[in-house]
Amino acid sequence: RSKRGDRLKILVWDGTGLVLVYKLLEAGSFAWPKVQDGVMRLSRAQYEALFEGLDWRRVVAQRVRPPAAAG
């Protein structure tokens, strides 16, 4: 990540090889998770929220119910 926190480079293993992802936010900065043992670990949902510029700590999963059948 950049010192200002507005840019990121991420290496992602997609199952066939490594992918380098780079993104720059035009306004604001990314909410970064803590580094533990020299590694910053994110779940897929956390990564997707971070990449969209959202605060991944505030994203809550909700169960979606299928629509009721029309009678």
Sequence and secondary structure as in RCSB ss.txt:
>XXXX:A:sequence
RSKRGDRLKILVWDGTGLVLVYKLLEAGSFAWPKVQDGVMRLSRAQYEALFEGLDWRRVVAQRVRPPAAAG
>XXXX:A:secstr
  TTSSEEEEEEE SSSEEEEEEE SSS       BTTB    HHHHHHHHTT  GGG             
